Amino acid sequence: MLKICLLSLAVLSVACAANPRPAASNAGKPADERTIIHLLSRSTFGPRASDIDRARAMGIAAFLDEQLHPERISDWALDQRLLELKALEMARAGFSQISISR
């Protein structure tokens, strides 16, 4: 069993050593339209014009990071809109009285 593990480790080491390094990243270059549309097709419900502009402005890495970690997105705008809904503050009894009165 030990021989098999050592042999597997040796084969894996040789395979990794033979694999060339990946090409330099394109982090400095702005993404082209085709790449952004492909990213949006794969990571969202499809490309919209506003999403294309936003992904171009943010950069691909930042946009993808935001998609993969939605808990980091601020809910401030949504919270402000929800403050207008008085139904969120009502008790269950209040709902039944509203439906009876109408």
N, C-alpha and C positions, 0 to 999 in steps of 0.2 A: 504494500500500500504506500509506503514511504517512497519507494522508487517511482511509482506512478505520479505521485504529487510532485516530486522533484523534476521528473521528466516534463510534466505539464507546465511547471514554472519556467523551465528552460525554454520550452517551445514558445510560451507566451512572451518571454523576454526577447527572444530572437524576432518574433513577429512585430513587437512594438519597436524594436530598434530599427527594423527594416522599413517601417512606415515613415515616409517623409513628413516633415513638419507641415502643418497647414499653411496656406498662403496668408500673407499679411492681411489683416482685416481692412475693410473699407470704412473704418470709423470716421476718418477725416472727410470722406466724400459724401455729398448729399445723395440720397437715394433717388433713383429714377422713378418715373410714374409707374412703370410696369412692376417694379419691385414692391412699391407701396400698395398697389392694387392687389398683388398676390398676398401680401401680408394681411391686408384687411379681409380678403376672401377667406383666409385660413383662420384668423384669430377673432373675427367679429361675424356679424350676420350679413356681411357683404359691404363692398365699398360704397360710401356716400361721398358726395363732393366735399362736405364739411369735414368728414373723417380723413379724406386724402390731404386736405390742407393742414389739418391738425397733426397728422402723422409726419408730414413733411417738416412742419415747424418744430415739432418735438424731437424728431429723429427716430429712426426705427427702434433702436434699443430702448429708449425711454418709453415709447408708445407700447411696445411689447411688454415691458416691465409693468406698466400700468394695467394692461389687460390681464396679466398673470397674477397681479396682487391688487384686486379691487378694494380690499379693506383699507388701502392707503389713500384712496380717493376721499376728499372732503365731502361730507354730507350737508354742509352749511346751506347751500342753495335749496336743497330739498327740505331741510328743516324749516326754512323760512316760508316755503309754500305750504307746508303742513300746519303751520301755526294758524293759517286762515280757516282751516277746517274745524269747526266747533264740534262736529260729531265725534272727534277723537277724545274730547273731554267729557262727553256725556256718559251717564250710567245706562245700564241696560233698560231700566224702567223708563228712561227718557225716550228711548227709541219706540217702545210700545205705545207711549202716549202720543207720539207724533203720528204714527200710522193710524191710530184710532181717530184722531181729530180730523183727519183728511178724508 
